[in-house]
Amino acid sequence: MARAASAIDAVCRLSSGAQGVNATHFRPHKPATGWERHDRAFVDVATQLKEYFDGRRRVFELPLEPEGTPFQLRVWNALLEIPYGEAISYGELAARIGDRSASRAVGLANGSNPLPIVIPCHRVIGSNGKLTGCGGGLPIKERLLALEGALPARTLFHRF
């Protein structure tokens, strides 16, 4: 399987497999041995991420190839169905995949999302409206939800 990696303005590192983008890394991340840098392979991804941060894109149109367990893939597919500007609870996400009792497992899968922003794990919040669990940190989750106009009213006045 061909692998490639690219950096976008030293903020994000992208990687892909044979079928599509499979990971975004927002913290310092060194690609695995054998990976090669191919910035041109990620022009569409970089363009769409810039459009998102500029407020001009609400849905990503990219071939995705996240690697995970069947359960994780189900959760990540359900995340793709949460519209821009909306936030739902972990319990609601569990219900959407057909298992209301799986909210903790859904939270773990959400936290393992290899394509944050593109697969919008930031749109999932606690049942009490609080921002919880974000691999990039709660300030990043708060900024992404604010960008989308989806901050729950409680977070506007209460810190976590």
C-alpha positions as CSV (number, residue, x, y, z in Angstrom):
1,M,0.0,0.0,0.0
2,A,1.4,3.4,-0.9
3,R,1.7,5.8,1.9
4,A,2.2,9.6,1.7
5,A,2.5,12.4,4.2
6,S,2.3,16.2,3.9
7,A,2.5,19.2,6.2
8,I,0.1,22.1,5.8
9,D,1.7,25.4,7.1
10,A,3.4,23.4,9.9
11,V,0.0,23.1,11.6
12,C,-1.2,19.8,10.4
13,R,0.3,16.6,9.0
14,L,-1.8,14.5,6.6
15,S,-1.4,10.9,5.6
16,S,-3.1,8.7,3.1
17,G,-3.4,5.1,1.9
18,A,-4.2,3.7,-1.5
19,Q,-7.9,4.8,-1.3
20,G,-7.9,8.1,0.4
21,V,-6.9,10.3,3.4
22,N,-6.5,8.2,6.5
23,A,-5.2,10.6,9.2
24,T,-4.7,14.2,10.2
25,H,-2.3,15.0,13.0
26,F,-2.4,18.3,14.8
27,R,0.3,17.7,17.3
28,P,3.9,17.1,16.4
29,H,3.9,13.8,14.6
30,K,6.6,12.0,12.7
31,P,5.4,9.7,9.9
32,A,6.2,6.0,10.2
33,T,9.4,4.6,8.5
34,G,8.9,4.3,4.8
35,W,6.5,7.2,4.4
36,E,7.4,9.8,1.8
37,R,6.4,13.5,1.6
38,H,4.1,14.3,-1.2
39,D,2.5,17.7,-0.8
40,R,0.8,17.7,-4.2
41,A,-1.2,14.6,-3.2
42,F,-2.9,16.7,-0.6
43,V,-3.8,19.9,-2.5
44,D,-7.5,19.1,-2.3
45,V,-7.3,18.4,1.5
46,A,-5.3,21.5,2.2
47,T,-7.7,23.6,0.0
48,Q,-10.8,22.2,1.7
49,L,-9.3,22.7,5.3
50,K,-8.5,26.3,4.4
51,E,-12.0,26.9,3.1
52,Y,-13.4,25.4,6.3
53,F,-11.3,27.6,8.5
54,D,-12.2,30.6,6.4
55,G,-15.9,29.8,6.9
56,R,-16.5,28.9,3.3
57,R,-16.9,25.1,3.6
58,R,-19.3,23.1,5.6
59,V,-18.9,19.6,4.1
60,F,-15.7,18.0,3.1
61,E,-15.6,16.2,-0.3
62,L,-12.6,13.9,0.0
63,P,-11.9,10.2,-0.4
64,L,-11.5,8.9,3.1
65,E,-9.7,5.7,4.3
66,P,-9.7,5.8,8.1
67,E,-8.2,2.7,9.8
68,G,-10.1,1.3,12.8
69,T,-12.3,-1.5,14.1
70,P,-15.7,-2.1,12.6
71,F,-17.3,-0.4,15.7
72,Q,-15.0,2.7,15.3
73,L,-15.8,2.9,11.6
74,R,-19.6,2.8,12.4
75,V,-19.1,5.6,14.9
76,W,-17.0,7.7,12.5
77,N,-19.6,7.2,9.7
78,A,-22.3,8.5,12.1
79,L,-20.1,11.5,12.9
80,L,-20.2,12.4,9.2
81,E,-24.0,12.7,9.4
82,I,-23.9,15.4,12.1
83,P,-24.5,18.7,10.2
84,Y,-22.2,21.7,10.3
85,G,-23.4,24.0,13.1
86,E,-25.0,21.3,15.2
87,A,-23.8,19.4,18.3
88,I,-25.2,16.2,19.8
89,S,-24.5,14.2,22.9
90,Y,-22.5,11.0,23.1
91,G,-25.8,9.3,24.1
92,E,-27.5,10.6,21.0
93,L,-24.6,9.4,18.8
94,A,-24.8,5.9,20.5
95,A,-28.6,5.9,19.7
96,R,-27.8,6.8,16.1
97,I,-25.6,3.7,15.7
98,G,-28.3,1.6,17.2
99,D,-27.0,1.0,20.8
100,R,-28.2,3.6,23.4
101,S,-26.1,1.8,26.1
102,A,-22.8,2.4,24.2
103,S,-22.2,6.0,25.0
104,R,-18.9,5.3,26.7
105,A,-17.7,3.1,23.8
106,V,-18.8,5.8,21.4
107,G,-16.8,8.3,23.4
108,L,-13.7,6.1,23.1
109,A,-14.2,5.7,19.3
110,N,-14.8,9.4,19.0
111,G,-11.5,10.1,20.8
112,S,-9.7,7.7,18.4
113,N,-10.9,9.5,15.3
114,P,-7.9,9.6,13.0
115,L,-9.4,12.4,10.9
116,P,-10.5,15.2,13.2
117,I,-12.3,18.1,11.6
118,V,-12.9,16.2,8.4
119,I,-14.8,13.5,10.5
120,P,-16.3,16.0,12.9
121,C,-15.7,14.5,16.3
122,H,-15.8,18.0,17.8
123,R,-19.6,18.1,17.3
124,V,-20.2,15.6,20.1
125,I,-20.6,17.1,23.6
126,G,-21.7,15.8,27.1
127,S,-25.4,15.2,27.7
128,N,-25.3,18.2,30.1
129,G,-24.1,20.5,27.3
130,K,-20.5,20.7,28.6
131,L,-17.6,20.3,26.3
132,T,-15.9,17.0,27.1
133,G,-13.3,14.7,25.5
134,C,-11.3,16.1,22.6
135,G,-8.0,14.7,21.4
136,G,-6.8,18.2,20.4
137,G,-7.9,19.7,23.8
138,L,-11.1,21.4,24.9
139,P,-9.9,24.9,23.7
140,I,-9.6,23.6,20.1
141,K,-13.1,21.9,20.4
142,E,-14.5,25.2,21.7
143,R,-13.0,27.1,18.8
144,L,-14.3,24.7,16.2
145,L,-17.8,24.8,17.6
146,A,-17.6,28.6,17.8
147,L,-16.5,28.7,14.1
148,E,-19.5,26.6,13.2
149,G,-21.9,28.6,15.5
150,A,-22.6,25.4,17.5
151,L,-21.4,26.3,21.0
152,P,-24.0,25.2,23.5
153,A,-25.4,28.2,25.5
154,R,-23.9,26.9,28.8
155,T,-20.3,27.1,27.5
156,L,-20.7,30.7,26.7
157,F,-20.9,31.6,30.4
158,H,-19.2,28.6,32.1
159,R,-15.7,27.4,31.9
160,F,-15.1,23.6,31.9
